[in-house]
């Protein structure tokens, strides 16, 4: 049903393949728009929007996609998963 498509990244203007499997995943999730960026540019954008904080559980570095507030706890990925699994 789906076929690989070649798209142009809006950041680096390089071609990238939007695979049939990725298209199927997008459809299953209800996404209606095709990706605008290649994987490298998506990762770079994601890294640029991450904030560092101190994990309230282990004291390690936590990288989170939101600006931490002092009135809310912040957890690193490992502690977040541990707390989620305990709930």
Secondary structure, 3 states (H helix, E strand, C coil): CCCCEEEECCCCCCEEEECHHHHHHHHHHCCCCCCCCCHHHHHHHHHHCCEEEECCCCCCEEEECCCCCCCCCCCCHHHHHHHHHHC
